[in-house]
Amino acid sequence: MFSLTENQKKLILAFFIAVLLWGYASNQTANVLNYGEEQAASFLLDIEVRNLPEEYQLESMSVERAVVRIDYISYFSKINRSDLNAYVDLRNVDNVK
């Protein structure tokens, strides 16, 4: 029957390992078990108001919180809610009634 030499077995094993490593490295957002699936994270953040001139007063906001979605997350990194900020910059806002 068909028999592989020791060298041929090592080559097949090396090729298989190389294909697995290539697949893992080329798609950092997923590992081999969920290859091709999109990795994303959503966070609910409080909205902060920045640079409000002293002569102005904020009467109301339509929303107090925002959902932030990050579509690309590297498999090697961890994103925590404390790393993210959501804010509204009112530096160049005119008086609107």
C-alpha positions, -999 to +999 in steps of 0.1 A: +000+000+000+010+037+001+035+045+028+050+079+038+086+083+048+095+101+080+106+132+060+073+133+041+053+131+074+073+160+087+067+181+056+029+174+057+028+184+094+049+215+088+026+225+059-005+220+081+010+241+109+019+268+084-016+270+070-031+273+105-006+300+115-013+319+082-051+317+088-047+329+124-023+358+115-042+370+085-075+374+104-066+388+138-102+396+146-111+359+149-094+327+158-095+294+140-127+283+157-147+313+144-127+321+113-143+349+092-168+361+118-168+398+125-157+409+160-174+439+174-181+455+208-208+479+219-206+501+250-232+523+267-214+556+277-225+587+295-222+618+274-200+646+287-204+683+278-171+701+271-161+737+264-194+752+274-188+790+276-194+805+311-221+828+298-242+799+286-261+774+305-271+739+293-309+736+298-314+701+285-300+673+265-321+651+243-300+620+254-278+614+284-261+583+271-248+570+238-241+535+224-207+533+209-200+504+186-165+494+176-165+471+146-128+461+144-113+447+175-079+430+173-079+395+188-048+406+207-063+437+224-089+442+251-111+473+252-127+483+284-155+507+290-133+529+311-110+534+280-137+552+261-152+587+264-183+602+246-185+640+246-201+669+229-178+698+223-196+732+225-166+754+218-179+770+185-216+769+192-237+800+185-266+811+207-295+791+192-331+795+205 
